[in-house]
Amino acid sequence: MEMVEGKGRAKDLGKMEFESLGKTVGLLLRMTRPIWNTGRVVILDSGFCVLSGIVELAKRGLHSGALIKKRQYSGRSGS
């Protein structure tokens, strides 16, 4: 579990680990740390389906699968 802090986070607390990789990727890496280098598969929700996050997991010995929601875009109205 990770506490979510607002924009009022005290500056003296420092930066969160992996923050330089982005909020989503940083959270993903912090949450999966206990199973790094185990070769396990992490199933990701579409909110975590970020290519750089999947690459970072692979670098740390994890495989991942993601649920990707298909969005249909059409130039025609009424479709």
N, C-alpha and C positions, 0 to 999 in steps of 0.2 A: 504494500500500500504506500502511496505517496501523497503527501499533503499538497493541495493546490493553493498557491499563494497569489494574491492579487498584485497589482502594479505597485502597491505600497511596500513591497519587500525591502527590508533594510539593506542599504548598500554595503554595510560592513559584514554581512553574512557571506559575501562573495558570490561568485557565479556557480550555478549548478553544474555538476559534472556532465560533460559531453554537450554543453549548451552551444558550443561553436558549430555543432552539426545540425542544429535546429531543435525546436521544442519537441516535435513528434519523435524524431530519431533519438534525441537525448533520453526521453522518457522510455522508449522501447529498449534502449541499451541498459538503462538503469534497472528496468524490471526483469530483464533476462540474464543479468550478470551471474546468478547462481547456477545457471545451466550452460554457460559458455564452454566450448570445447567438449561437448558431450555427443555431438552429432545428432541431437534430437531435432524434431520438427516443430516449429512454432507456427500455429495457425493464426493469421492476422485478420482482424476486421478491416473493412474498407478504410476506416479512419487512420489505420497504420500502414496502409498500402502506399508506401513512399519508396521509390526505387533506391535512394541513397540509404534508407534504413535496411532494406533487404540485403544490399551489398555489405553494409556494416555487420549484419548478423552473420553473413557468410565468412567474413574475415575473422569472426570470433568462433567459428566452428559450429554454427547452427544453420539448419535448413529452414526454409519458411515457405508457407503457402498463404495466399491472400484471397479473400473474397472481394471480387471486383464487381461493383454494380454497373450494369450496362445502362448507358444513357443514350437515348435515341434523339438525334437532332435531325430536323427536317426543314428544308427551306420552304416547303409547302404549308400553307395555312390549313388548319383543320385536320392535319395528319397526326 
